[in-house]
Amino acid sequence: MAVRLYPTFAGYLGRQFLLWCTNAFVALVFLIGLVGIYFELSHPGAILPGVLGGISLLLALYAFSKDLNVLLLGEEEAAHLGVNVPRVETAVFLLASLLTGIAVSVSGAIGYLGLLVPHLGRMLVGNDHRTLLPTAALGGALFLIISDTLARTVFSPAELPVGAVTALAGAPVFIYLLRRAAG
């Protein structure tokens, strides 16, 4: 029995919609939205809430950087050192989920960005979350700008989806990281 895994339930519903859809133009627009294309919004006020929300959530996440450093020792050791482990885990999970939601709502589901950049950042600056979090944020922005530029220029005047470029860059690096971790 073959099992097919989808990254999100919304992705599954989207794929089912594409199978059901008979209008080719609607299907193409929907597919482009699933892959993720970074686009300019015509009204600057439309992006302001996302930017302000993202910055405030990043600052809130940064406030947990010392607790995250202690959690690198393990949950039991962190609890012995005075970290409220369930509270920190819940808060960081919620903050990361909200940040992901804001990013996806603005730019679409651009795969590998959240997997690739933090690992590369960790290789560059180490495990200290006080430097890793800003490095991952700036590295993700830089990676997205480079991917978007390549997507718009490689096959000009046609435009590739940004998600395709990030997958082409991210998949080999992610496989390398998995093989390195396996031994």
C-alpha positions in Angstrom: 0.0 0.0 0.0 1.5 3.3 -1.1 1.2 6.3 1.3 1.5 9.8 -0.1 2.5 12.5 2.3 1.7 16.2 1.8 3.5 18.9 3.7 0.2 20.6 4.7 -3.4 19.8 4.6 -3.9 23.0 2.5 -1.5 21.6 0.0 -3.5 18.4 -0.2 -6.7 20.4 -0.7 -5.0 22.5 -3.3 -3.9 19.4 -5.2 -7.4 18.0 -5.1 -8.7 21.3 -6.4 -6.3 21.1 -9.3 -7.5 17.6 -10.2 -11.1 18.8 -10.1 -10.6 22.2 -11.8 -11.6 22.3 -15.5 -10.5 25.9 -16.3 -6.8 25.8 -17.2 -6.2 29.5 -16.4 -7.7 29.1 -12.9 -5.7 25.9 -12.3 -2.4 27.7 -13.5 -3.0 30.7 -11.2 -3.7 28.3 -8.3 -0.7 26.2 -9.0 1.6 29.3 -9.1 0.2 30.2 -5.7 1.0 26.8 -4.3 4.6 26.9 -5.5 5.1 30.4 -4.3 5.9 33.5 -6.3 7.2 36.6 -4.5 5.3 39.5 -5.9 5.0 43.2 -5.3 1.8 44.4 -3.7 0.2 47.4 -5.4 -0.8 49.0 -2.1 2.1 49.6 0.4 -0.4 49.6 3.3 -1.2 45.9 2.5 2.2 44.7 3.6 2.7 47.0 6.6 0.8 44.8 9.2 2.8 41.7 8.1 6.1 43.6 8.5 5.2 45.1 11.9 3.8 41.8 13.1 6.9 39.9 11.9 9.3 42.3 13.5 7.5 42.2 16.8 7.3 38.4 16.8 11.0 38.2 15.9 11.9 40.4 18.9 9.7 38.3 21.1 11.4 35.1 19.8 14.8 36.7 20.4 13.8 37.2 24.1 13.9 33.5 24.4 17.4 33.0 23.0 19.1 32.5 26.3 16.5 29.8 27.3 17.0 28.2 23.9 20.7 28.1 24.5 20.1 26.3 27.8 17.7 23.9 26.2 20.6 22.7 24.0 21.8 20.9 27.1 18.6 18.9 27.2 15.2 19.4 28.8 16.1 17.9 32.1 19.3 19.9 32.5 17.5 23.1 31.4 14.8 22.5 34.0 17.5 22.0 36.7 19.0 25.3 35.6 15.7 27.1 36.2 14.2 27.2 32.7 10.4 26.6 32.6 10.7 24.1 29.7 7.0 23.7 28.9 6.4 27.4 28.9 9.5 28.1 26.6 8.6 25.3 24.2 5.0 26.4 23.9 5.9 30.1 23.5 8.6 29.4 20.9 6.3 27.0 19.0 3.5 29.6 18.9 5.9 32.4 17.9 7.5 30.3 15.1 4.0 29.2 13.9 2.8 32.8 13.7 6.0 34.0 11.9 5.6 31.1 9.4 2.0 32.1 8.9 2.9 35.7 8.2 5.7 34.7 5.8 3.5 32.3 3.9 0.6 34.8 3.7 2.8 37.4 2.1 5.0 35.2 -0.2 3.4 31.8 -0.6 4.8 28.4 0.5 8.4 28.8 -0.5 9.9 25.4 0.4 13.4 24.7 1.8 13.9 28.3 2.9 13.1 27.5 6.6 15.0 24.2 6.4 18.2 25.3 4.6 19.0 28.7 6.0 19.1 28.0 9.8 21.3 25.0 9.2 23.7 27.0 7.1 23.6 29.8 9.7 24.4 27.3 12.4 27.4 26.2 10.4 28.6 29.8 10.1 28.0 31.2 13.6 27.5 28.2 15.9 24.8 27.2 18.2 24.3 30.5 20.2 20.7 31.5 19.5 21.6 35.2 20.2 23.6 35.2 17.0 21.8 32.4 15.2 18.3 33.9 15.1 19.4 37.2 13.4 21.7 35.3 11.1 18.9 33.0 10.0 16.5 35.9 9.5 19.0 37.9 7.4 20.2 34.8 5.6 16.6 33.9 4.7 16.0 37.3 3.3 19.2 37.2 1.3 18.4 33.7 0.0 14.9 34.8 -1.1 16.2 37.9 -2.9 18.8 35.8 -4.8 16.2 33.1 -5.6 13.7 35.7 -6.8 16.3 37.4 -8.9 17.3 34.1 -10.5 13.6 33.1 -11.0 13.0 36.4 -12.9 16.1 36.5 -15.0 17.3 32.9 -15.9 14.5 32.3 -18.5 13.6 35.9 -19.2 11.1 37.0 -20.3 9.4 34.0 -18.7 9.4 33.8 -15.0 10.0 30.7 -12.9 8.2 30.2 -9.6 10.5 31.1 -6.6 9.6 27.8 -5.0 11.2 26.0 -7.9 14.5 27.9 -7.5 14.6 27.4 -3.7 13.9 23.7 -4.2 16.7 23.4 -6.8 19.1 25.1 -4.4 17.8 23.5 -1.2 17.3 19.9 -2.1 20.9 19.0 -2.7 22.1 20.9 0.4 19.4 19.3 2.5 20.4 15.8 1.3 24.0 16.7 2.1 23.0 17.8 5.7 21.0 14.6 6.1 23.9 12.4 5.0 26.3 14.3 7.2 24.0 13.8 10.2 23.6 10.1 9.5 27.3 9.5 9.8 
